């Protein structure tokens, strides 16, 4: 009953905020002679908090031209266009529209176009990244695609070394790097090519660390399926990105590209292995509760405005 009362109170507060927001904005504008976007850009420190507030202001705006600008950019980031063109379009369209609609003189408010432009680029770069990641996730692994097969074989070589040759494309050797069966393609069904590309990026960019973690996964009692855990972490990273739960981390990054997402994945994998070792599970049967606690810990870290995950490459024996 108490939770129902809180939900009702929350709905009432949101309704009051929605109705009172225009009046509050009008009063603050008259008092400060600054629009809401200017107050945010001047009053908030650089980083995730400022960007989130700018995004909220744009998405709640009732100005037809701003609503149209938001709609156009939302559609543009989900198209096959050159990244340079996209960045230019975000900068010119967002800044130009806001300056005109809000009647902001850039010669008087010289810092505003640059500050607001940084926020706009991060907002739509994040949306672009969500779209790009989804393209990779929705691409199924195709064993008849030479590029897909090359990436899979590269993953084997990166983790096992050139000296360990595969007996064949379909082989129980794949279980040595943590796949469930003789043909890895079946394990990629949920996350598509994104699962393979995450694993390959980790194995190539942090080869020593990845191979060390692979050795952890071979522990006789506290081992785990390296590749399967990796694909599970791809799913975790994907949902954190798409839900917006990871915005603080990504908004605090200098640039948002597919590599930024891969780096986020590598951090999650490294930290999961560290947490798994710390938990000292009795067997792989403890995987579910360890993963649940790990998810909760990462969620708490992501809630901080200053959240910015960085790889810590110190590895330990198990």
C-alpha positions in Angstrom: 0.0 0.0 0.0 2.9 2.3 0.9 4.5 1.8 -2.5 1.2 2.6 -4.3 1.0 5.8 -2.3 4.6 6.7 -3.4 3.7 6.0 -7.0 0.7 8.2 -6.8 2.8 11.0 -5.2 5.4 10.6 -7.9 2.7 11.0 -10.6 1.3 14.1 -8.9 4.7 15.6 -8.6 5.5 15.0 -12.3 2.1 16.5 -13.3 2.8 19.6 -11.2 6.3 19.9 -12.6 5.0 19.6 -16.2 2.3 22.3 -15.6 4.5 24.6 -13.5 7.7 24.3 -15.7 6.7 27.0 -18.2 5.9 29.5 -15.4 9.2 28.8 -13.6 11.1 29.2 -16.8 9.4 32.5 -17.6 10.2 33.8 -14.1 13.8 32.7 -14.2 14.2 34.2 -17.7 12.8 37.5 -16.5 15.0 37.5 -13.4 18.3 36.4 -15.0 17.7 37.5 -18.6 19.0 34.1 -19.6 17.1 31.2 -21.2 17.1 27.8 -19.6 19.8 26.4 -21.9 22.1 29.3 -21.1 21.5 28.8 -17.3 22.4 25.1 -17.7 25.5 25.7 -19.8 26.7 28.4 -17.5 25.7 26.9 -14.2 26.6 23.2 -14.5 30.1 21.8 -14.6 31.2 20.1 -17.9 30.2 16.5 -18.2 27.3 14.2 -17.9 25.0 16.3 -15.6 25.2 19.3 -17.9 24.6 17.2 -21.0 21.6 15.4 -19.4 20.0 18.7 -18.4 20.5 20.1 -21.9 18.9 17.0 -23.4 16.0 17.2 -21.0 15.5 20.9 -21.9 15.5 20.2 -25.6 13.2 17.2 -25.4 10.6 19.1 -23.2 10.7 22.3 -25.3 7.4 23.5 -26.7 9.0 25.6 -29.4 8.0 24.2 -32.8 11.4 24.8 -34.4 13.3 23.2 -31.6 10.9 20.2 -31.6 11.5 19.9 -35.4 15.3 20.2 -35.0 15.2 17.3 -32.4 13.1 15.2 -34.7 15.4 15.8 -37.7 18.6 15.0 -35.8 17.0 11.9 -34.2 16.2 10.6 -37.7 19.6 11.6 -39.1 21.6 9.6 -36.6 19.8 6.4 -37.8 20.9 6.7 -41.4 23.9 5.6 -43.4 25.7 9.0 -43.6 29.4 10.0 -43.2 30.5 10.6 -39.6 32.1 14.0 -40.5 28.8 15.1 -42.2 26.8 14.0 -39.2 28.9 15.9 -36.7 28.8 19.0 -38.9 25.0 18.7 -39.2 24.6 18.3 -35.5 26.7 21.3 -34.7 25.3 23.7 -37.3 21.6 22.7 -37.0 21.5 22.5 -33.2 23.5 25.7 -32.5 21.9 27.7 -35.3 18.3 26.7 -34.3 18.8 27.5 -30.6 20.5 30.8 -31.3 17.7 32.0 -33.5 14.8 30.6 -31.5 16.2 31.9 -28.1 17.4 35.1 -29.7 20.9 34.7 -28.3 23.6 37.0 -29.6 26.8 34.9 -30.1 28.9 38.1 -30.0 27.6 38.9 -26.5 27.4 35.3 -25.2 30.6 34.1 -26.8 31.0 30.9 -24.8 27.5 29.6 -25.3 27.7 28.3 -28.9 30.8 26.2 -28.1 29.5 24.9 -24.7 26.0 24.1 -26.1 27.6 22.6 -29.2 29.6 20.1 -27.1 26.4 19.0 -25.3 24.5 18.6 -28.6 27.3 16.5 -30.2 27.4 14.2 -27.2 23.6 13.8 -27.1 23.3 12.8 -30.7 26.6 10.9 -30.8 25.1 8.7 -28.0 22.0 8.1 -30.1 24.2 7.4 -33.1 26.2 4.9 -31.1 23.0 3.1 -30.0 22.0 2.8 -33.6 25.4 1.5 -34.7 25.6 -1.1 -31.9 22.1 -2.3 -32.8 23.2 -2.8 -36.4 26.0 -5.1 -35.3 23.7 -6.9 -32.8 21.0 -7.5 -35.4 23.5 -8.9 -37.9 23.5 -12.7 -37.4 26.7 -14.7 -37.6 26.8 -16.3 -41.1 29.3 -19.2 -41.6 29.0 -18.6 -45.3 30.3 -15.0 -44.9 34.1 -15.0 -45.4 34.5 -11.9 -43.2 32.6 -13.5 -40.4 34.6 -16.7 -40.6 37.9 -14.7 -40.7 37.0 -12.9 -37.5 36.1 -16.1 -35.7 39.4 -17.8 -36.7 41.3 -14.6 -35.6 39.6 -14.9 -32.2 41.0 -18.4 -31.8 44.5 -17.4 -32.9 44.5 -14.4 -30.6 43.6 -16.4 -27.6 45.3 -19.7 -28.3 48.3 -18.6 -30.3 49.5 -19.6 -33.8 51.0 -22.8 -32.5 47.6 -24.3 -31.5 46.0 -25.2 -34.8 42.4 -26.0 -35.1 41.7 -29.5 -36.3 38.7 -28.2 -38.3 36.2 -25.4 -38.5 33.8 -27.5 -36.5 35.7 -29.0 -33.5 35.5 -29.6 -29.8 38.6 -27.4 -29.5 36.3 -24.4 -29.4 35.3 -25.4 -25.9 38.9 -24.5 -24.9 38.0 -20.8 -25.3 34.6 -21.2 -23.6 32.1 -22.0 -26.3 29.4 -24.5 -25.5 29.7 -26.9 -28.4 31.7 -27.8 -31.5 30.4 -24.9 -33.6 30.6 -21.4 -32.1 28.0 -19.9 -34.5 25.2 -21.2 -32.4 26.4 -19.2 -29.4 26.1 -15.9 -31.2 22.4 -16.1 -31.9 21.4 -13.7 -29.1 23.9 -10.9 -29.7 24.8 -11.6 -33.4 28.1 -10.2 -34.7 28.3 -7.8 -31.7 29.2 -10.7 -29.4 32.1 -11.8 -31.7 33.3 -8.3 -32.3 33.4 -7.5 -28.6 35.4 -10.7 -27.9 37.8 -10.1 -30.8 38.4 -6.5 -29.7 39.2 -7.6 -26.2 41.6 -10.3 -27.4 43.4 -8.1 -29.9 43.6 -4.8 -28.0 44.3 -6.4 -24.6 45.8 -9.7 -25.6 47.8 -10.4 -22.5 44.9 -9.5 -20.2 42.4 -11.6 -22.3 44.7 -14.6 -22.2 45.3 -14.3 -18.5 41.5 -14.2 -17.9 41.2 -17.2 -20.2 43.5 -19.0 -17.8 41.3 -18.0 -14.9 38.3 -19.6 -16.8 40.2 -22.9 -16.9 40.4 -23.2 -13.1 39.3 -26.8 -12.1 36.6 -25.7 -9.6 36.1 -21.9 -10.1 36.4 -21.8 -13.9 33.8 -20.5 -16.3 33.0 -20.5 -20.0 35.2 -17.6 -21.3 33.3 -17.0 -24.6 29.9 -17.6 -23.2 30.5 -15.2 -20.3 31.8 -12.7 -22.9 28.6 -12.9 -24.9 26.6 -12.5 -21.6 28.6 -9.3 -20.9 27.9 -8.1 -24.5 24.2 -8.4 -23.6 24.7 -6.5 -20.4 26.7 -3.7 -22.1 24.1 -3.6 -24.9 21.1 -3.2 -22.6 22.9 -0.6 -20.4 23.6 1.4 -23.5 20.1 1.1 -25.1 18.3 1.8 -21.8 20.3 5.0 -21.1 21.6 3.5 -17.8 25.1 4.0 -19.1 24.7 7.6 -20.3 26.8 9.1 -17.5 29.8 7.0 -18.5 29.5 7.7 -22.2 28.7 11.4 -21.8 32.0 11.7 -19.9 34.0 10.2 -22.8 35.9 12.5 -25.2 34.5 10.8 -28.3 31.7 8.3 -28.9 32.5 5.6 -31.5 32.2 1.8 -31.7 35.6 1.6 -30.1 34.1 3.5 -27.1 31.5 0.8 -26.8 34.2 -2.0 -27.1 36.2 -0.3 -24.4 33.2 -0.3 -22.2 32.8 -4.0 -22.8 36.4 -4.7 -22.0 36.1 -2.9 -18.7 33.0 -4.9 -17.8 34.8 -8.2 -18.7 37.9 -7.3 -16.7 35.9 -6.2 -13.7 33.6 -9.3 -13.9 36.6 -11.6 -13.8 38.0 -9.7 -10.8 34.6 -9.9 -9.0 34.3 -13.6 -9.9 37.7 -14.3 -8.3 36.9 -12.3 -5.2 33.6 -14.1 -4.7 35.4 -17.5 -4.8 32.4 -19.4 -6.2 32.1 -23.1 -5.5 31.3 -23.9 -9.1 29.9 -22.5 -12.4 26.5 -23.1 -10.8 27.1 -19.9 -8.8 27.3 -17.9 -12.0 23.7 -16.4 -11.8 24.0 -14.9 -8.3 27.5 -13.6 -9.0 26.3 -12.0 -12.2 23.3 -10.5 -10.5 25.4 -8.9 -7.8 27.9 -7.7 -10.4 25.0 -6.0 -12.4 23.9 -4.3 -9.2 27.4 -3.0 -8.5 27.9 -1.6 -12.0 24.4 0.0 -11.9 25.3 1.9 -8.7 28.6 3.1 -10.3 26.8 4.2 -13.4 24.4 6.4 -11.4 27.2 8.8 -10.5 27.4 12.0 -12.6 31.2 11.6 -12.6 31.2 8.0 -13.7 34.0 7.3 -16.3 35.2 3.7 -16.4 38.8 3.1 -17.3 40.7 -0.2 -17.7 42.9 -1.2 -14.8 45.2 -3.8 -16.2 46.5 -5.3 -13.0 45.7 -9.1 -13.1 46.1 -11.7 -10.5 46.4 -15.4 -10.4 43.5 -17.5 -9.1 
